[in-house]
Amino acid sequence: MSDEYRVLANDEEQYALWPRHKEIPAGWRDAGCAGDRQACLDFVERTWTDMRPRSVREHLAAQG
């Protein structure tokens, strides 16, 4: 078993750590970061600055 991870993102711009040796599940894509757990967590912390799903952010923005 590997201690390597990759960061995945879905269409709602939510992020997840996923074991690098496993196939990416349907509905997710590679977010461009792979490495040890801490490196991936650091990437998510820098990247996922608004925890609300994309659809919620867009809906609220349209409300004015």
N, C-alpha and C positions, 0 to 999 in steps of 0.2 A: 504494500500500500504506500502511496506517495504522500508526502507532506506538501506537495505543490498544489496551489489553487489557481483559479482564474476568476476574474470578476465577470459576472453576467448582468445583462440589463434586459428588461422586457419593454413592451410598447408603452407602458405607463411610466417609463424612466425610473423604475424601482431596481435596486441592485441586490445582488446575492453573490456570496462566495460559493464556488463549486469545485470539487476535486478535479484537478486537471486531467486525470486519467479517465474520467467518465465522459460519456457523450453529452453534449449540450441538449437539454430537454426542449421539446417543442414550445414555442412562445418566448424563448430566450435567445439572446445573441451574445457573442463575446464583446465585452466592453473595452478591450484593449489593455488589460493589465493581467499579468500572471506572475506568480512568485510564491514566497512563503506567506503564511497567514497574515502576519503583521503588515507586510508590504501591500497586500490586497486590502486590508482594513484601512490603511492609511490612504490608499487611492479612493476608496468609497467615501471616507470622511471628507476628502478634498473635493470630490465630485458631486456627491449627493447632498447638496446644501439645503434643499427644500424637500422634506420628506413626503409632501402631499403628492398623490398620483398626478400625472400630467393632465388627465381629463378634469380633475378637480381644479387644478391651477388655471386651466384654460376657461372653465366655466365661470370661476370667480372673476377672472380678468374681463370676461365678456359682460359681466354684471355691472362693471364700472367701478 
